[in-house]
Amino acid sequence: MPDVAWRKIETLGNCLRHEYSDVDPELIWNITQDYLPNLLAAARRRAESLREGAPA
């Protein structure tokens, strides 16, 4: 899924796990509203391709 910014997702995850006291809840809300739908669509496409037997 080259259209997914995996490095940014990883960085956000690290911030949420280790620097959670500094996380801006509004920023997280905006991320979920702006980027989560595309990530979900990409994950669904990938899952479908795996069900069809496409290589990784």
Residue, then its C-alpha position, 0 to 999 in steps of 0.5 A: m500500500p504505497d499510498v499509505a504514509w506508514r512512517k507517519i503512522e508509526t511516528l504517531g503511534n510512538c507519540l501516543r505510547h510514549e509522549y501521550s501527555d503532550v498529545d493534542p486531542e484536537l490534532i488526534w481528532n483531526i487526523t482521524q477525520d482527515y486520514l482514517p477513511n483513506l487508511l481504512a479503504a487502503a486496508r480493505r483493498r489490501a485485505e481483498s487482494l489477499r483473499e484473492g491470492a495476490p502476492a504481498 
